[in-house]
């Protein structure tokens, strides 16, 4: 048993300040108290943190291997095809074709350590590099997925592995040579992959599995319906959708409906569904998606980097829509930054300041943390809405209480001060599953993980 004291802890009912947290030997919360003497007086505080504790952030959308190419798609030439998502995708394919299982583990281990350093304590890994470099299944069908789970264990982060069903090269098109490592040709092949992934998740107690379709263009429509309706209804369902205008045009040509429109008209959608990006929606889709109780996963730094567009968050929220955040291609890893980009994009397009709310009152910081936490957890099959609950793992990001802006803020303004003014230097540490995995900006296993990562990247010679 360990007892920690904090300047304050953010709960569903606001700040408990000061606060003590008792954690058992399994990393689970025993008690949170606002009186350091309320626990049995014989229990000694093991460590005092001059910090405020927020619930650990949930990274609801990750492609771990793409961390190896962060910043590499920014050299442009007037002699090449238009520089957009589709040209970026060619660079991504080149990387995907080159990495081995060990490469993937080392890349993901470093990435997950960096996520923890920035306050993420769980990640949903949208994983589609399944096969060997020749496009043949490994003897262990989930070899690559198992490496991602091993990476999460190395770093100390919780992981939801989402093995992705990727079948087509576009609407009505066969897959290309560049996609050969991704492909499950039939729905039975995908079921085998999913079952193998479930077995792989047993190797790490903080791992689980969700269902994923790459995109409307990536799987035959009838198979999307079958996976949504016939596969395990207790698992979250993730899909890229309506990210690119060309995707919408191609879908309309092929199915006579827009992607979200088709999905909602053909599948009984509910809160287990997580629509990644959903950037380009018409009003009817925005309303219907919100009212379906599905969730949208927004990745503002990647969406900005790729030039995707801006999701109609204000309208979506007016209809009661729910959302979470992810880092996707990992061009950015700071959850506070993701939330700021999301908010500021709405402010710039609406010319209004209060865009996180459908009404005209409330605290933007508290609201953003609440939405990202609860619906990020749902993306990982965790429906627990209590921020810190006895019996649950202690996952927390610690904000430096000595920073002048934080030190002088009342609890009324504290959440928004943290959200809108913080940078990485204000993150004092991260607890994941009851363990202090990051302290004063340094991951506990940084030296080993960074050495392996650097050697891997040097061998890939892609940077």
C-alpha positions, -999 to 999 in steps of 0.1 A, spaced: 0 0 0 12 35 -9 -2 68 1 4 100 -20 -4 135 -12 -13 161 -38 -21 198 -39 -54 188 -54 -71 160 -74 -97 167 -101 -129 146 -96 -163 146 -112 -175 171 -86 -145 194 -90 -112 197 -72 -104 179 -40 -77 201 -25 -55 191 -8 -59 154 -14 -44 121 -5 -46 90 -26 -41 54 -13 -30 29 -39 -28 -9 -32 0 -32 -44 -18 -39 -77 -19 -2 -85 -56 2 -77 -71 31 -59 -82 24 -23 -93 58 -12 -92 95 -21 -95 119 8 -96 157 12 -81 154 47 -46 140 50 -55 128 85 -87 111 75 -70 78 67 -58 59 96 -33 80 115 -9 51 115 -6 52 77 23 74 66 23 95 35 49 79 12 54 109 -10 42 145 -12 37 160 -47 35 197 -51 13 190 -81 -24 188 -92 -35 154 -104 -58 151 -135 -71 118 -147 -48 102 -172 -56 111 -208 -70 86 -232 -54 85 -267 -83 71 -287 -65 68 -321 -29 58 -328 -9 44 -357 23 36 -338 46 28 -368 39 63 -382 59 79 -354 90 69 -373 81 93 -401 69 122 -380 82 154 -397 95 136 -428 67 145 -452 73 182 -452 97 185 -481 77 196 -512 85 199 -549 66 218 -576 75 189 -599 55 163 -581 18 156 -579 -4 178 -557 8 176 -521 -21 164 -501 -33 134 -480 -29 110 -509 7 120 -516 15 117 -479 0 82 -480 26 71 -505 54 80 -480 35 62 -453 32 30 -474 70 31 -480 76 30 -443 49 3 -437 66 -20 -462 100 -17 -445 95 -24 -408 100 -58 -391 82 -70 -359 112 -59 -338 113 -25 -355 76 -20 -347 81 -30 -311 110 -5 -307 92 23 -325 60 18 -305 79 14 -272 95 48 -276 62 64 -288 43 50 -258 69 63 -234 66 97 -250 28 95 -247 31 88 -210 55 118 -207 27 140 -221 0 125 -198 -16 97 -219 -21 66 -198 -41 45 -223 -39 41 -261 -62 27 -287 -39 12 -314 -56 12 -348 -33 -15 -362 -32 -26 -398 4 -37 -406 -4 -74 -401 17 -95 -425 54 -99 -434 72 -78 -460 60 -101 -488 24 -98 -477 22 -133 -462 7 -140 -428 32 -147 -400 30 -181 -383 15 -162 -354 -13 -143 -372 -11 -115 -347 27 -113 -346 28 -75 -353 -1 -69 -329 17 -88 -302 47 -66 -307 25 -36 -300 13 -52 -268 48 -59 -258 57 -23 -265 29 -11 -242 42 -34 -215 77 -21 -220 65 15 -216 39 9 -189 8 22 -208 -26 5 -211 -34 -6 -247 -65 -14 -266 -53 -33 -297 -76 -27 -327 -67 -52 -354 -81 -36 -386 -101 -53 -413 -85 -39 -445 -98 -57 -477 -99 -33 -507 -78 -7 -524 -107 17 -528 -144 15 -535 -148 -16 -557 -110 -18 -563 -85 -46 -555 -58 -38 -530 -25 -24 -544 10 -38 -540 17 -12 -514 -12 -25 -492 -2 -61 -492 8 -62 -455 -26 -49 -445 -50 -72 -462 -75 -97 -449 -92 -110 -481 -124 -123 -465 -144 -117 -434 -133 -152 -422 -97 -141 -424 -105 -111 -403 -122 -132 -377 -91 -153 -375 -70 -122 -370 -93 -109 -343 -93 -142 -325 -55 -143 -326 -53 -107 -313 -76 -117 -284 -51 -144 -275 -21 -120 -278 -38 -96 -254 -36 -122 -227 1 -116 -225 -4 -82 -207 -29 -75 -180 -35 -39 -192 -43 -50 -227 -76 -56 -244 -90 -57 -280 -116 -38 -300 -130 -42 -336 -119 -20 -365 -128 -14 -401 -101 6 -419 -126 28 -438 -156 27 -461 -133 24 -490 -112 -3 -474 -139 -30 -469 -168 -42 -490 -201 -26 -477 -218 -59 -470 -188 -70 -449 -189 -38 -429 -225 -46 -420 -217 -82 -411 -188 -72 -388 -209 -45 -371 -239 -68 -366 -225 -103 -362 -192 -98 -344 -189 -95 -306 -213 -67 -296 -194 -61 -264 -164 -47 -282 -160 -11 -294 -161 -6 -331 -137 19 -348 -136 32 -384 -120 60 -403 -147 79 -421 -153 110 -442 -117 122 -437 -111 133 -473 -133 150 -499 -122 125 -525 -133 96 -503 -168 112 -501 -169 117 -538 -159 81 -545 -184 68 -519 -212 88 -535 -204 75 -569 -202 39 -556 -230 38 -531 -251 68 -540 -247 80 -504 -221 98 -484 -201 76 -460 -217 86 -427 -251 88 -444 -247 52 -457 -234 39 -424 -262 54 -403 -288 42 -429 -275 6 -429 -261 -1 -394 -278 2 -360 -253 26 -346 -249 32 -308 -223 43 -282 -199 14 -290 -192 30 -324 -162 54 -328 -160 74 -360 -125 86 -365 -122 121 -381 -156 123 -397 -143 157 -409 -167 164 -438 -203 162 -427 -234 179 -440 -259 192 -415 -281 161 -417 -252 138 -410 -240 159 -381 -274 158 -365 -280 121 -372 -245 111 -360 -249 129 -327 -284 115 -321 -271 79 -328 -251 81 -296 -219 72 -315 -187 90 -307 -163 109 -329 -125 106 -324 -108 138 -334 -71 141 -340 -65 178 -345 -27 180 -349 -27 152 -375 -59 165 -392 -42 199 -395 -9 185 -407 -26 165 -434 -49 194 -444 -80 173 -438 -103 201 -428 -121 211 -396 -148 190 -380 -181 209 -373 -177 205 -336 -200 234 -326 -230 221 -346 -222 185 -334 -223 195 -298 -255 215 -303 -271 182 -311 -255 165 -281 -226 148 -299 -198 132 -279 -161 130 -288 -126 120 -278 -91 128 -290 -62 108 -305 -28 116 -320 -31 94 -351 2 100 -370 19 115 -339 30 147 -354 19 160 -320 17 142 -287 5 168 -262 -32 163 -252 -35 199 -241 -24 210 -275 -48 186 -292 -77 202 -272 -65 237 -279 -62 231 -316 -97 216 -316 -112 246 -298 -93 273 -317 -103 258 -350 -139 263 -340 -132 298 -328 -115 308 -360 -144 295 -382 -173 307 -360 -157 340 -348 -170 330 -313 -150 321 -282 -171 297 -263 -171 267 -287 -168 238 -263 -204 244 -251 -238 243 -267 -250 268 -241 -234 300 -230 -221 290 -196 -196 267 -181 -158 261 -178 -142 251 -210 -113 233 -194 -134 211 -171 -158 203 -201 -129 194 -224 -112 171 -199 -146 154 -191 -155 148 -227 -120 135 -237 -118 112 -207 -152 96 -206 -155 90 -244 -118 81 -247 -124 54 -222 -154 42 -241 -132 38 -272 -112 13 -251 -142 -6 -237 -140 12 -204 -174 26 -195 -163 39 -161 -174 76 -159 -159 82 -124 -126 100 -128 -109 82 -99 -127 53 -83 -118 28 -56 -108 -5 -72 -98 12 -105 -61 17 -116 -46 49 -105 -39 68 -138 -30 104 -134 -10 132 -150 6 157 -125 6 194 -132 33 215 -115 16 235 -87 46 258 -84 43 273 -119 33 310 -113 0 307 -133 -10 275 -116 1 287 -81 -20 318 -83 -51 303 -98 -82 296 -78 -98 262 -82 -126 279 -102 -102 288 -130 -77 260 -125 -88 235 -152 -90 262 -179 -57 276 -168 -41 242 -172 -57 236 -205 -51 269 -222 -16 278 -208 2 246 -202 31 231 -221 52 200 -216 74 217 -189 43 219 -166 38 182 -165 56 170 -134 49 133 -138 25 105 -148 11 76 -129 0 46 -149 -17 17 -132 -5 30 -99 31 33 -109 50 66 -113 63 59 -148 73 95 -155 90 117 -130 102 153 -137 99 147 -174 118 114 -176 103 80 -183 116 53 -160 129 32 -190 139 60 -212 176 51 -217 169 15 -229 139 24 -251 156 54 -267 187 34 -275 167 7 -292 146 33 -310 176 52 -323 193 19 -335 161 9 -353 157 42 -371 193 43 -381 190 8 -396 158 18 -414 177 49 -427 145 67 -434 153 99 -415 
